[in-house]
Amino acid sequence: MATDFLDWLHTVPQPTLVGATGAMVLLETTLGIGVFAPGEAGLLIASTTATTLPRFLVLWLVVTVCVMIGDSIGYTIGRRFGPRLGETRLIQRYGRRAWDRATDVLRRRGAWAVFFGRFIPGLRSLTPPAAGTAGLSFGKFLPATALGAACWSGLHIGLGVLLGQASRSYFFVLGGAVVVALAVTALVRRRKRSAPAGEDESVAAA
């Protein structure tokens, strides 16, 4: 069944597949929407079709640009609202503790935190707005998020290519285990993200 799906995926026109993947990734990286957009999973699945260098490069370029756009939107939101953003329901959905941790790291580490934050689940969507709130200049933010986006997208596309190849060999079980592990990680991340918000609400009620 998995190989049938991958065979069908290869028949989808590349512009359609790349455009849909870029849209999912952009939505995932945009603050307030990322919780609902399975961009990371969609990227891994779409990457199974990047079996040639041109396909790989096109997908990598589009995803990198879309990540940068989504991050820039988040940065602009943080710059616009400043510390008040931490009091909104939008941030409470992610967890106030995670937000405070992100802003603290941004103030201490600056652009390096933007780069490495791209690879940390739970902080990925919060890092751009936290950078804007922390007062990091856009001139420092943009190169850091561009480098992080390029490395992150290349890593995930490469992993997706390997998973696509594994599905057609005796390593299929290993590939499935990786996908399950990613799904479990995402579930745990979302539960941890919502836990602090629930705790804050209970304290406020008391």
C-alpha positions, 0 to 999 in steps of 0.5 A: 500500500505504501509503495502504491501511494508513492507511485501515485505521488510521483504522478502528481505534477511537480509544480502542484506538489511543490506548491502545496508543500511550500504552502503547508510549511509556510502555514506551519511556520506562521505564528497562530497557524502552525499548530494546525498545519502538518508542514513537517510531515507533508515535507517528508512525504513530498520529499520522497519524490525528490529523486533527481538533483533538479527536483531536490533543488527546486523543492529545497529552494521553495521550502526555504523561501516559504520558511523565511516568509513564515518566520518573517511574518512571525518576527513582524508580529513580535515587533508590532506587539512587543511584550504584550504578545506574551499576554495573548491567547495566541501565546497561551496556546503554545505555553507561556513558559515556552514563550518566556524561555524563547524570549530569554534565549533570544535576548542572551544569544541573539541571531544564534538562537534564531538559527538553532531554534529552527531545529528545536521542536516547541520553540520553532514557531515561537522563535521568530516572534520572540526575536521581534519582541526581544528587539533583535534587528531584522538585519541580524534576524534575516540572515540567521533565519535564512541559514536555518531555513536552508539547513532545516529544509535540506535535512528534511528533504534528504531524510524524505528521500531516504525514507522513499528509498527505504519503502521500496527495500527491506528497510521499510520497517525502519522507515515506518519506525522513523515516521511513527517516532516523528508522530509521537514526538509531535504529539508529546510536543503539543501536549507539553505546549498546552500544559503550561497554559492550563497550569497558568489558567488554574493559578489565575482561577485560584 
